[in-house]
Amino acid sequence: MRYDTAVRRLRSIAEDCDKFTTLLDGAAGLLGAYAYGAVLDHPDRDLDLVNLALVMDLAAEELPWGVEPPECTSLANLLRLDKAPILRRWRPGDRPVANHEIRRPMPIWNRDGVQSAALDALTEKRAEPFRLTDPDDDTRAEQMARELATSSAHLRVVRDRYWEDSNWRRSHRRDGRHPEDHLWQAVDGYLELIDASASTHSQMRLFRPARHGGVNGVGTRSKRELDALVEEAIVDAHDEHEQTTGFAVMIGDNVDLPFETVVLGVEVTVVGVEEADGPGISAICRRGKQQQRIGILDLPMPSPPPAGAEWIDAYRHWLTGA
């Protein structure tokens, strides 16, 4: 998609928001629309799609990350968001619009109307003054913690109702969507937040000790012991990427694999370790024929932990200083 086509599409969406504003009032109404992503960050490139964040008059518990309730789907149809390559994200009115994915968004519509000055600036590739500021690392980490808690609670509710509540399954089978779609959204949104929570050192402070001592069930060791393991893992590394690779190798070579653990109430088998697509190291978890990658520092450890788990402690120590 050409850049000018993307900008015209955003302007059209903003005008549609204004046109239907009387229909968007009241409970679960639309509060604002924001552009973000490549259309703001790379105005000199063609785009695969346009990123759009829509803020709804819903509480965070009703609109966790990655979830699209039926009223949001109806609104998307009204705004014709499926007629062009639009990646839409929904945000609750009681949380900041910006998060780990939506970085420095620019408003294109709110209850005051179309944000014409911002859209004109976007047309001229000078949108920077109209973008929201980024929160600092500590604020972002606190927000991530809240979003993780909300997403985890939502996932547990959907999981329980999916298996136990036939009325819930019937009520969530409409408009071409099925209960499995709602379950998938809950799982995918939660795992996306888990992956994002490992992207910065400040966010790593989100991980809390589990009941069996240490963090996520891994045993505690002295700072001197951890420093020695860190030194061994990164001895030949020249940059942070190579250091992460060193830890992935040491964890994979020394942790006794496979081992069993429980993730979100489900028993899984940890069969391997590898570097994540983004920053960090992932544990490869398997249940039956299904396989899922989870950040190694988010993985609950069994009690007692497997042999070699001190290398996970060392990786955490290097990454967070904890």
Buried (B, 14 or more C-beta within 10 A) or exposed (E): BEBEEBBBBBBBBBBBBBEBBEEBEEEBBBBBBBBBBBBBEEBEEEBEBBBBBBBBBBEBEBBBBBBBBBBBBEBBEBBEBEEBEBBBBBBBBEBBBBBBBBBBBBBBBBBEEBBEEBBBBBBEEEBEEBBBEEBEEEEBBBBBBEBBBBBBEBBBBBBEBBEEBEEBBEEBBEEEBEBEEBBEBBBBBBBBBBBBBBBBEBBBBBBEEBEBBBBBBBBEBEEEBBBEBBEEBBEEBEEEEEBBBBBBBBBBEBBEBBBEBEBBEEEBBBEBBBBBEEBBBBBBBBEEEEEBBBBBBBBBBBBEBBEBBBBBBBBBBBBBEE
